[in-house]
Amino acid sequence: MATEQAAITRATFDEVILPIYAPADFIPVKGNGSRVWDQQGKEYVDFAGGIAVTALGHCHPALVEALKSQGETLWHTSNVFTNEPALKLGRKLVASTFAERVVFMNSGTEANETAFKLARHYASTRHSPYKSKIIAFNNAFHGRSFFTVSVGGQAKYSDGFGPKPADIIHVPFNDLHAVKAVMDDHTCAVVVEPIQGEGGVLAATPEFLKGLRELCDEHQALLVFDEVQSGMGRTGSLFAYQYYGVTPDILTSAKALGGGFPVSVVLTTEEIASAFHVGSHGSTYGGNPLACAVAGAAFDIINTPEVLGGVNAKRERFVKHLQKIDAEFDVFSDVRGMGLLIGAELKPQYKGRARDFLHAAAHEGVMVLNAGPDVMRFAPSLVVEDADIDEGMVRFAAAVKKIVG
């Protein structure tokens, strides 16, 4: 039996953790800004951002100070009581968005679970108990609970767990005619990511989102935006809905909201929120003071012209590097996404090999992501330094060269 004193290595994972992940061979132990170091002291440039989470890089001084200060004050109260950091953060979100009411949870999955329950409950109590259909999209990703994974449009994540929640329909993304074909007065909600993150970094067209808004209005259905990955500055707007000029009825966000601390939020209107009452939903940890203090500090930095205004210039720097790599090695068929959520689709001869590129990149000292088997994904800090972009992309180019041979 392993003892407390036994060395912690990558092999320890295989001994003690459920086999639901396939983590990298190295173990990160320290981060600062957009640089990370592993157990052996090797340095990496981080373009993964913890999957679009560490929006201000690692160990940002303002977030560290918020965590320390709150950690010495009040950690947890449960929802038998409210707390000041949650109320302050809620007020900031209401002031900066369409929202009139918010509720905090701990993860994107929980925020989406809350949003879907709210949409169903609103339709049931305000209209009819038979108004329960949810329309979602192929290749969508909304979380890993049984409800959210069923609304997500990827069977590989939802199959094999028994009967799925009923009345959920999936249609092709960016296809308004397909939505019209299944939309009716029994529809309670249309659930969409403005940018499909896990599904390949595909952005919705403005016409598509505007059309969804019109269809929802016509059929008295709620439009739910999942901005777990696209929210909190990732697109250069605080939320992607603001860029598109299409206002949802419910919006979820997480990931970058806490800058690395687990926290999520559901935004909605007073009218829709009023469908819930005391006891309709809840969370022991949701809205805890530690999470909301850190998120409040992150919000104050992200929601500034300096940070939001810099996102697209940084995107252009990434895109130029990717175009240069493609010109040399002929590997990408498309570079897409919005802001600092960037997808580079691999050409047919490299289809299915995204993980190979990811591992080669790590070997060269740069952390990247994939979005499915055919797309490389970059979701760096929103304040990543130009020098880090340049250095990281030089390393990524070296990785591409190794794969292409």
C-alpha positions as a Markdown table, in Angstrom:
| # | Residue | x | y | z |
|---|---|---|---|---|
| 1 | Met | 0.0 | 0.0 | 0.0 |
| 2 | Ala | 1.3 | 3.5 | -0.9 |
| 3 | Thr | 2.2 | 5.7 | 2.0 |
| 4 | Glu | 1.9 | 9.4 | 2.4 |
| 5 | Gln | 5.7 | 9.7 | 2.0 |
| 6 | Ala | 5.7 | 7.9 | -1.4 |
| 7 | Ala | 6.7 | 10.0 | -4.4 |
| 8 | Ile | 3.8 | 11.5 | -6.4 |
| 9 | Thr | 4.2 | 10.7 | -10.1 |
| 10 | Arg | 2.0 | 10.4 | -13.1 |
| 11 | Ala | 1.8 | 6.7 | -12.2 |
| 12 | Thr | 0.0 | 7.7 | -9.0 |
| 13 | Phe | -2.9 | 8.8 | -11.1 |
| 14 | Asp | -3.4 | 5.3 | -12.6 |
| 15 | Glu | -3.3 | 3.9 | -9.1 |
| 16 | Val | -5.8 | 6.1 | -7.3 |
| 17 | Ile | -8.1 | 8.0 | -9.7 |
| 18 | Leu | -11.1 | 6.7 | -11.7 |
| 19 | Pro | -10.1 | 6.0 | -15.3 |
| 20 | Ile | -12.2 | 8.8 | -16.8 |
| 21 | Tyr | -9.3 | 11.1 | -17.9 |
| 22 | Ala | -6.1 | 10.6 | -19.8 |
| 23 | Pro | -3.9 | 13.3 | -18.4 |
| 24 | Ala | -0.6 | 14.4 | -19.9 |
| 25 | Asp | 2.6 | 12.6 | -18.8 |
| 26 | Phe | 3.9 | 15.6 | -16.9 |
| 27 | Ile | 2.4 | 17.1 | -13.8 |
| 28 | Pro | 2.2 | 20.9 | -13.6 |
| 29 | Val | 3.1 | 22.2 | -10.1 |
| 30 | Lys | 3.5 | 26.0 | -10.5 |
| 31 | Gly | 2.1 | 28.7 | -12.7 |
| 32 | Asn | 2.7 | 32.4 | -13.2 |
| 33 | Gly | 1.0 | 34.5 | -15.8 |
| 34 | Ser | 1.0 | 32.4 | -19.0 |
| 35 | Arg | 3.9 | 30.2 | -18.0 |
| 36 | Val | 3.7 | 26.8 | -16.1 |
| 37 | Trp | 6.4 | 24.6 | -14.7 |
| 38 | Asp | 6.2 | 20.8 | -14.1 |
| 39 | Gln | 7.7 | 18.6 | -11.4 |
| 40 | Gln | 11.0 | 18.5 | -13.2 |
| 41 | Gly | 11.2 | 22.3 | -13.6 |
| 42 | Lys | 10.5 | 22.3 | -17.3 |
| 43 | Glu | 8.7 | 25.4 | -18.4 |
| 44 | Tyr | 5.6 | 25.6 | -20.7 |
| 45 | Val | 3.8 | 28.4 | -22.4 |
| 46 | Asp | 0.1 | 28.0 | -21.5 |
| 47 | Phe | -2.4 | 28.4 | -24.4 |
| 48 | Ala | -4.9 | 26.0 | -22.9 |
| 49 | Gly | -5.9 | 28.2 | -20.0 |
| 50 | Gly | -7.3 | 25.3 | -18.0 |
| 51 | Ile | -9.8 | 25.0 | -20.9 |
| 52 | Ala | -10.7 | 28.7 | -21.1 |
| 53 | Val | -10.7 | 29.1 | -17.3 |
| 54 | Thr | -7.5 | 31.0 | -16.3 |
| 55 | Ala | -8.6 | 34.1 | -18.1 |
| 56 | Leu | -6.1 | 36.3 | -16.2 |
| 57 | Gly | -3.3 | 33.7 | -16.3 |
| 58 | His | -1.9 | 31.8 | -13.3 |
| 59 | Cys | -1.7 | 33.4 | -9.8 |
| 60 | His | -2.8 | 36.9 | -10.8 |
| 61 | Pro | -2.0 | 39.1 | -7.9 |
| 62 | Ala | -5.5 | 40.6 | -7.5 |
| 63 | Leu | -7.0 | 37.1 | -7.4 |
| 64 | Val | -4.4 | 35.8 | -5.0 |
| 65 | Glu | -5.1 | 38.8 | -2.7 |
| 66 | Ala | -8.9 | 38.3 | -2.9 |
| 67 | Leu | -8.5 | 34.6 | -2.0 |
| 68 | Lys | -6.1 | 35.3 | 0.9 |
| 69 | Ser | -8.2 | 38.1 | 2.2 |
| 70 | Gln | -11.5 | 36.2 | 2.0 |
| 71 | Gly | -9.8 | 33.1 | 3.3 |
| 72 | Glu | -8.9 | 34.8 | 6.5 |
| 73 | Thr | -12.5 | 36.2 | 6.8 |
| 74 | Leu | -15.3 | 33.8 | 5.9 |
| 75 | Trp | -15.2 | 30.6 | 3.8 |
| 76 | His | -18.6 | 29.1 | 3.9 |
| 77 | Thr | -22.1 | 29.8 | 5.2 |
| 78 | Ser | -24.4 | 27.6 | 3.1 |
| 79 | Asn | -27.5 | 29.1 | 1.6 |
| 80 | Val | -29.2 | 29.2 | 5.0 |
| 81 | Phe | -27.5 | 32.6 | 4.9 |
| 82 | Thr | -26.4 | 35.0 | 2.1 |
| 83 | Asn | -23.0 | 36.7 | 2.0 |
| 84 | Glu | -21.5 | 40.0 | 0.9 |
| 85 | Pro | -19.2 | 38.7 | -1.9 |
| 86 | Ala | -22.0 | 36.9 | -3.6 |
| 87 | Leu | -24.3 | 40.0 | -3.4 |
| 88 | Lys | -21.5 | 42.3 | -4.7 |
| 89 | Leu | -20.8 | 40.0 | -7.6 |
| 90 | Gly | -24.5 | 39.6 | -8.4 |
| 91 | Arg | -24.9 | 43.4 | -8.5 |
| 92 | Lys | -22.0 | 43.7 | -10.9 |
| 93 | Leu | -23.4 | 41.1 | -13.2 |
| 94 | Val | -26.9 | 42.7 | -13.2 |
| 95 | Ala | -25.4 | 46.1 | -13.9 |
| 96 | Ser | -23.4 | 44.9 | -16.9 |
| 97 | Thr | -25.9 | 42.6 | -18.6 |
| 98 | Phe | -29.5 | 42.1 | -19.5 |
| 99 | Ala | -30.0 | 40.2 | -16.3 |
| 100 | Glu | -32.3 | 41.2 | -13.4 |
| 101 | Arg | -31.7 | 38.1 | -11.3 |
| 102 | Val | -28.7 | 35.8 | -10.9 |
| 103 | Val | -28.0 | 32.6 | -9.0 |
| 104 | Phe | -24.5 | 31.1 | -8.4 |
| 105 | Met | -23.5 | 27.5 | -8.7 |
| 106 | Asn | -20.1 | 25.8 | -8.8 |
| 107 | Ser | -19.6 | 24.6 | -12.4 |
| 108 | Gly | -20.8 | 25.0 | -16.0 |
| 109 | Thr | -22.6 | 21.7 | -15.7 |
| 110 | Glu | -24.5 | 22.9 | -12.6 |
| 111 | Ala | -25.3 | 26.3 | -14.2 |
| 112 | Asn | -26.8 | 24.5 | -17.2 |
| 113 | Glu | -28.7 | 22.0 | -15.1 |
| 114 | Thr | -30.2 | 25.0 | -13.3 |
| 115 | Ala | -31.0 | 26.8 | -16.5 |
| 116 | Phe | -32.7 | 23.8 | -18.1 |
| 117 | Lys | -34.7 | 23.1 | -14.9 |
| 118 | Leu | -35.8 | 26.7 | -14.8 |
| 119 | Ala | -36.8 | 26.7 | -18.5 |
| 120 | Arg | -38.9 | 23.6 | -18.0 |
| 121 | His | -40.4 | 24.8 | -14.8 |
| 122 | Tyr | -41.3 | 28.2 | -16.3 |
| 123 | Ala | -43.0 | 26.6 | -19.3 |
| 124 | Ser | -44.8 | 24.2 | -17.1 |
| 125 | Thr | -46.1 | 26.7 | -14.6 |
| 126 | Arg | -46.7 | 29.7 | -17.0 |
| 127 | His | -48.0 | 27.8 | -20.0 |
| 128 | Ser | -48.6 | 24.0 | -19.9 |
| 129 | Pro | -47.1 | 20.9 | -18.3 |
| 130 | Tyr | -46.9 | 19.6 | -21.8 |
| 131 | Lys | -44.7 | 22.4 | -23.0 |
| 132 | Ser | -41.4 | 20.6 | -22.3 |
| 133 | Lys | -39.6 | 20.1 | -25.6 |
| 134 | Ile | -36.0 | 21.3 | -25.6 |
| 135 | Ile | -34.3 | 21.9 | -29.0 |
| 136 | Ala | -30.5 | 21.7 | -28.9 |
| 137 | Phe | -27.8 | 21.1 | -31.5 |
| 138 | Asn | -25.6 | 18.4 | -32.9 |
| 139 | Asn | -22.1 | 18.4 | -31.4 |
| 140 | Ala | -23.1 | 20.7 | -28.6 |
| 141 | Phe | -21.6 | 20.3 | -25.1 |
| 142 | His | -23.5 | 21.5 | -22.0 |
| 143 | Gly | -22.0 | 19.4 | -19.2 |
| 144 | Arg | -21.7 | 16.0 | -17.7 |
| 145 | Ser | -24.8 | 15.6 | -15.4 |
| 146 | Phe | -27.4 | 13.3 | -16.9 |
| 147 | Phe | -29.7 | 16.1 | -17.9 |
| 148 | Thr | -27.0 | 18.3 | -19.4 |
| 149 | Val | -25.2 | 15.5 | -21.2 |
| 150 | Ser | -28.6 | 14.5 | -22.7 |
| 151 | Val | -29.2 | 18.1 | -24.0 |
| 152 | Gly | -25.6 | 18.1 | -25.3 |
| 153 | Gly | -25.5 | 16.7 | -28.9 |
| 154 | Gln | -22.7 | 14.1 | -28.6 |
| 155 | Ala | -23.9 | 10.6 | -28.1 |
| 156 | Lys | -20.4 | 9.4 | -27.1 |
| 157 | Tyr | -20.9 | 11.2 | -23.8 |
| 158 | Ser | -24.6 | 10.3 | -23.2 |
| 159 | Asp | -24.9 | 6.7 | -24.3 |
| 160 | Gly | -24.6 | 3.8 | -21.9 |
| 161 | Phe | -26.3 | 5.2 | -18.8 |
| 162 | Gly | -29.8 | 3.9 | -19.3 |
| 163 | Pro | -33.0 | 5.8 | -20.4 |
| 164 | Lys | -32.3 | 9.4 | -21.1 |
| 165 | Pro | -34.5 | 12.4 | -20.2 |
| 166 | Ala | -37.3 | 12.7 | -22.7 |
| 167 | Asp | -38.4 | 15.4 | -25.1 |
| 168 | Ile | -34.9 | 16.6 | -26.2 |
| 169 | Ile | -34.4 | 17.1 | -29.9 |
| 170 | His | -31.1 | 17.7 | -31.7 |
| 171 | Val | -30.7 | 19.5 | -35.1 |
| 172 | Pro | -27.7 | 20.8 | -37.1 |
| 173 | Phe | -26.0 | 23.9 | -35.7 |
| 174 | Asn | -26.4 | 27.1 | -37.8 |
| 175 | Asp | -29.3 | 25.5 | -39.7 |
| 176 | Leu | -32.4 | 27.7 | -39.0 |
| 177 | His | -34.6 | 25.6 | -41.4 |
| 178 | Ala | -33.9 | 22.5 | -39.3 |
| 179 | Val | -35.0 | 24.4 | -36.2 |
| 180 | Lys | -38.2 | 25.6 | -37.8 |
| 181 | Ala | -39.0 | 22.0 | -38.8 |
| 182 | Val | -39.2 | 20.9 | -35.2 |
| 183 | Met | -40.2 | 24.1 | -33.4 |
| 184 | Asp | -43.8 | 24.2 | -32.2 |
| 185 | Asp | -45.9 | 25.5 | -29.3 |
| 186 | His | -44.8 | 22.5 | -27.1 |
| 187 | Thr | -41.2 | 23.8 | -27.2 |
| 188 | Cys | -40.1 | 25.2 | -23.9 |
| 189 | Ala | -36.5 | 26.2 | -24.8 |
| 190 | Val | -33.9 | 26.4 | -27.5 |
| 191 | Val | -30.4 | 25.9 | -26.0 |
| 192 | Val | -27.4 | 27.0 | -27.9 |
| 193 | Glu | -23.7 | 27.9 | -27.5 |
| 194 | Pro | -22.9 | 31.1 | -29.4 |
| 195 | Ile | -19.6 | 29.4 | -30.1 |
| 196 | Gln | -19.5 | 25.6 | -30.0 |
| 197 | Gly | -16.3 | 25.0 | -28.0 |
| 198 | Glu | -16.0 | 21.3 | -27.6 |
| 199 | Gly | -17.8 | 20.8 | -30.9 |
| 200 | Gly | -15.0 | 22.3 | -32.9 |
| 201 | Val | -14.9 | 26.0 | -32.2 |
| 202 | Leu | -17.7 | 26.9 | -34.5 |
| 203 | Ala | -19.3 | 30.3 | -34.2 |
| 204 | Ala | -23.0 | 30.9 | -34.8 |
| 205 | Thr | -23.9 | 33.2 | -37.6 |
| 206 | Pro | -25.6 | 36.4 | -36.6 |
| 207 | Glu | -28.6 | 35.4 | -38.8 |
| 208 | Phe | -28.9 | 32.1 | -37.0 |
| 209 | Leu | -29.0 | 33.6 | -33.5 |
| 210 | Lys | -31.4 | 36.3 | -34.6 |
| 211 | Gly | -33.6 | 33.7 | -36.2 |
| 212 | Leu | -33.6 | 31.6 | -33.1 |
| 213 | Arg | -34.7 | 34.7 | -31.1 |
| 214 | Glu | -37.6 | 35.3 | -33.5 |
| 215 | Leu | -38.7 | 31.7 | -33.4 |
| 216 | Cys | -38.6 | 31.6 | -29.6 |
| 217 | Asp | -40.7 | 34.8 | -29.4 |
| 218 | Glu | -43.2 | 33.4 | -31.9 |
| 219 | His | -43.7 | 30.1 | -30.0 |
| 220 | Gln | -43.3 | 31.5 | -26.4 |
| 221 | Ala | -40.2 | 29.5 | -25.9 |
| 222 | Leu | -37.1 | 30.6 | -23.9 |
| 223 | Leu | -33.8 | 31.2 | -25.6 |
| 224 | Val | -31.0 | 29.8 | -23.5 |
| 225 | Phe | -27.4 | 30.8 | -24.2 |
| 226 | Asp | -24.6 | 28.6 | -22.9 |
| 227 | Glu | -21.7 | 31.0 | -22.5 |
| 228 | Val | -19.7 | 28.7 | -20.1 |
| 229 | Gln | -16.8 | 28.9 | -22.6 |
| 230 | Ser | -17.6 | 32.0 | -24.6 |
| 231 | Gly | -18.4 | 34.3 | -21.7 |
| 232 | Met | -16.4 | 36.7 | -19.5 |
| 233 | Gly | -14.4 | 38.5 | -22.2 |
| 234 | Arg | -13.4 | 35.5 | -24.3 |
| 235 | Thr | -14.8 | 37.0 | -27.5 |
| 236 | Gly | -13.7 | 40.6 | -26.8 |
| 237 | Ser | -17.2 | 41.4 | -25.4 |
| 238 | Leu | -18.1 | 40.7 | -21.8 |
| 239 | Phe | -20.5 | 38.1 | -23.2 |
| 240 | Ala | -20.9 | 36.9 | -26.8 |
| 241 | Tyr | -24.6 | 37.8 | -26.8 |
| 242 | Gln | -23.5 | 41.5 | -26.6 |
| 243 | Tyr | -21.4 | 41.1 | -29.7 |
| 244 | Tyr | -24.2 | 39.5 | -31.7 |
| 245 | Gly | -26.8 | 41.9 | -30.4 |
| 246 | Val | -29.2 | 39.0 | -29.6 |
| 247 | Thr | -30.5 | 38.9 | -26.0 |
| 248 | Pro | -31.3 | 35.5 | -24.5 |
| 249 | Asp | -33.8 | 34.8 | -21.8 |
| 250 | Ile | -31.4 | 32.8 | -19.7 |
| 251 | Leu | -27.6 | 32.8 | -19.9 |
| 252 | Thr | -25.1 | 30.5 | -18.2 |
| 253 | Ser | -21.4 | 31.3 | -17.5 |
| 254 | Ala | -18.6 | 29.6 | -15.6 |
| 255 | Lys | -15.0 | 28.8 | -16.5 |
| 256 | Ala | -13.4 | 32.3 | -16.8 |
| 257 | Leu | -15.9 | 33.8 | -14.3 |
| 258 | Gly | -13.7 | 32.6 | -11.3 |
| 259 | Gly | -10.3 | 32.9 | -13.1 |
| 260 | Gly | -9.5 | 29.4 | -11.9 |
| 261 | Phe | -11.7 | 29.1 | -8.8 |
| 262 | Pro | -14.8 | 26.9 | -9.3 |
| 263 | Val | -17.9 | 29.1 | -9.7 |
| 264 | Ser | -20.7 | 29.5 | -12.2 |
| 265 | Val | -23.8 | 31.7 | -12.7 |
| 266 | Val | -27.2 | 31.7 | -14.3 |
| 267 | Leu | -28.5 | 35.1 | -15.5 |
| 268 | Thr | -32.1 | 35.7 | -16.3 |
| 269 | Thr | -35.0 | 38.2 | -16.0 |
| 270 | Glu | -37.2 | 38.9 | -13.0 |
| 271 | Glu | -40.2 | 37.4 | -14.8 |
| 272 | Ile | -38.5 | 34.1 | -15.6 |
| 273 | Ala | -36.8 | 33.9 | -12.2 |
| 274 | Ser | -40.2 | 34.3 | -10.5 |
| 275 | Ala | -41.2 | 30.8 | -11.7 |
| 276 | Phe | -38.9 | 29.4 | -9.0 |
| 277 | His | -39.7 | 29.7 | -5.3 |
| 278 | Val | -37.9 | 28.8 | -2.1 |
| 279 | Gly | -36.9 | 25.2 | -2.4 |
| 280 | Ser | -37.2 | 24.9 | -6.2 |
| 281 | His | -33.5 | 24.4 | -6.6 |
| 282 | Gly | -30.3 | 24.8 | -4.5 |
| 283 | Ser | -26.6 | 24.2 | -3.9 |
| 284 | Thr | -24.7 | 23.8 | -0.7 |
| 285 | Tyr | -21.6 | 25.5 | -2.1 |
| 286 | Gly | -23.2 | 27.7 | -4.8 |
| 287 | Gly | -22.4 | 31.4 | -4.1 |
| 288 | Asn | -19.9 | 30.7 | -1.4 |
| 289 | Pro | -17.8 | 33.7 | -0.2 |
| 290 | Leu | -14.5 | 32.4 | -1.3 |
| 291 | Ala | -15.6 | 31.7 | -4.9 |
| 292 | Cys | -17.5 | 35.0 | -5.2 |
| 293 | Ala | -14.7 | 37.1 | -3.7 |
| 294 | Val | -12.2 | 35.7 | -6.3 |
| 295 | Ala | -14.8 | 36.0 | -9.1 |
| 296 | Gly | -15.5 | 39.6 | -8.1 |
| 297 | Ala | -11.8 | 40.4 | -8.4 |
| 298 | Ala | -11.6 | 38.7 | -11.8 |
| 299 | Phe | -14.8 | 40.5 | -13.0 |
| 300 | Asp | -13.4 | 43.9 | -12.1 |
| 301 | Ile | -10.3 | 43.3 | -14.2 |
| 302 | Ile | -11.9 | 41.5 | -17.2 |
| 303 | Asn | -14.8 | 44.0 | -17.5 |
| 304 | Thr | -12.5 | 46.9 | -18.5 |
| 305 | Pro | -11.8 | 48.5 | -21.9 |
| 306 | Glu | -8.1 | 47.6 | -21.5 |
| 307 | Val | -8.7 | 43.9 | -21.2 |
| 308 | Leu | -11.7 | 43.5 | -23.5 |
| 309 | Gly | -10.2 | 45.9 | -26.1 |
| 310 | Gly | -7.0 | 43.9 | -26.2 |
| 311 | Val | -8.5 | 40.5 | -27.0 |
| 312 | Asn | -8.9 | 40.9 | -30.8 |
| 313 | Ala | -5.4 | 42.3 | -31.3 |
| 314 | Lys | -4.0 | 39.2 | -29.5 |
| 315 | Arg | -6.3 | 37.0 | -31.6 |
| 316 | Glu | -4.7 | 38.6 | -34.8 |
| 317 | Arg | -1.3 | 37.8 | -33.5 |
| 318 | Phe | -2.2 | 34.1 | -33.0 |
| 319 | Val | -3.9 | 33.9 | -36.4 |
| 320 | Lys | -0.8 | 35.3 | -38.2 |
| 321 | His | 1.3 | 32.7 | -36.5 |
| 322 | Leu | -1.1 | 29.9 | -37.5 |
| 323 | Gln | -1.2 | 31.2 | -41.1 |
| 324 | Lys | 2.6 | 31.2 | -41.2 |
| 325 | Ile | 2.7 | 27.6 | -39.8 |
| 326 | Asp | 0.1 | 26.6 | -42.4 |
| 327 | Ala | 2.1 | 28.3 | -45.2 |
| 328 | Glu | 5.1 | 26.3 | -44.2 |
| 329 | Phe | 3.6 | 22.9 | -43.4 |
| 330 | Asp | 0.2 | 22.8 | -45.1 |
| 331 | Val | -1.7 | 21.5 | -42.1 |
| 332 | Phe | -4.8 | 23.7 | -41.5 |
| 333 | Ser | -7.9 | 23.9 | -43.6 |
| 334 | Asp | -9.6 | 26.6 | -41.5 |
| 335 | Val | -8.8 | 29.0 | -38.7 |
| 336 | Arg | -11.9 | 30.1 | -36.9 |
| 337 | Gly | -13.7 | 31.0 | -33.7 |
| 338 | Met | -13.9 | 34.5 | -32.1 |
| 339 | Gly | -11.6 | 36.5 | -29.9 |
| 340 | Leu | -9.3 | 34.3 | -27.9 |
| 341 | Leu | -11.2 | 31.1 | -28.5 |
| 342 | Ile | -9.4 | 29.9 | -31.6 |
| 343 | Gly | -9.9 | 26.7 | -33.6 |
| 344 | Ala | -7.5 | 25.5 | -36.3 |
| 345 | Glu | -9.0 | 22.6 | -38.3 |
| 346 | Leu | -6.6 | 20.0 | -39.5 |
| 347 | Lys | -6.4 | 19.1 | -43.2 |
| 348 | Pro | -7.8 | 15.7 | -44.3 |
| 349 | Gln | -4.4 | 14.0 | -44.2 |
| 350 | Tyr | -4.2 | 14.8 | -40.5 |
| 351 | Lys | -7.8 | 14.1 | -39.5 |
| 352 | Gly | -8.1 | 12.4 | -36.2 |
| 353 | Arg | -4.6 | 13.4 | -35.1 |
| 354 | Ala | -5.4 | 16.4 | -32.9 |
| 355 | Arg | -4.2 | 14.6 | -29.8 |
| 356 | Asp | -0.9 | 13.8 | -31.5 |
| 357 | Phe | -0.3 | 17.5 | -32.2 |
| 358 | Leu | -1.3 | 18.3 | -28.6 |
| 359 | His | 1.2 | 15.8 | -27.1 |
| 360 | Ala | 4.0 | 17.0 | -29.5 |
| 361 | Ala | 3.3 | 20.6 | -28.4 |
| 362 | Ala | 3.7 | 19.6 | -24.8 |
| 363 | His | 7.0 | 18.0 | -25.6 |
| 364 | Glu | 8.1 | 21.3 | -27.2 |
| 365 | Gly | 7.0 | 23.2 | -24.1 |
| 366 | Val | 3.6 | 24.7 | -25.1 |
| 367 | Met | 0.2 | 23.6 | -23.7 |
| 368 | Val | -2.7 | 23.6 | -26.3 |
| 369 | Leu | -6.1 | 21.9 | -26.5 |
| 370 | Asn | -8.1 | 20.0 | -29.1 |
| 371 | Ala | -11.8 | 20.4 | -29.8 |
| 372 | Gly | -12.7 | 16.9 | -31.1 |
| 373 | Pro | -10.2 | 14.8 | -33.1 |
| 374 | Asp | -9.7 | 17.2 | -36.0 |
| 375 | Val | -9.4 | 20.7 | -34.4 |
| 376 | Met | -6.6 | 22.3 | -32.5 |
| 377 | Arg | -8.0 | 24.8 | -29.9 |
| 378 | Phe | -6.3 | 27.8 | -28.2 |
| 379 | Ala | -7.9 | 29.4 | -25.2 |
| 380 | Pro | -5.1 | 31.4 | -23.6 |
| 381 | Ser | -5.2 | 34.1 | -20.9 |
| 382 | Leu | -7.0 | 37.2 | -22.1 |
| 383 | Val | -4.0 | 39.2 | -20.9 |
| 384 | Val | -1.3 | 36.9 | -22.4 |
| 385 | Glu | 1.8 | 38.9 | -23.2 |
| 386 | Asp | 2.8 | 39.3 | -26.9 |
| 387 | Ala | 6.2 | 37.8 | -26.1 |
| 388 | Asp | 4.4 | 34.7 | -24.7 |
| 389 | Ile | 2.3 | 34.4 | -27.8 |
| 390 | Asp | 5.4 | 34.6 | -30.0 |
| 391 | Glu | 7.4 | 32.2 | -28.0 |
| 392 | Gly | 4.6 | 29.7 | -27.6 |
| 393 | Met | 3.8 | 29.7 | -31.3 |
| 394 | Val | 7.4 | 29.1 | -32.2 |
| 395 | Arg | 7.3 | 26.1 | -29.9 |
| 396 | Phe | 4.0 | 25.0 | -31.5 |
| 397 | Ala | 5.5 | 25.3 | -35.0 |
| 398 | Ala | 8.4 | 23.0 | -33.8 |
| 399 | Ala | 5.7 | 20.5 | -32.7 |
| 400 | Val | 3.9 | 20.7 | -36.1 |
| 401 | Lys | 7.2 | 20.1 | -37.8 |
| 402 | Lys | 7.8 | 17.0 | -35.8 |
| 403 | Ile | 4.4 | 15.5 | -36.7 |
| 404 | Val | 4.5 | 16.5 | -40.4 |
| 405 | Gly | 8.0 | 15.2 | -40.6 |
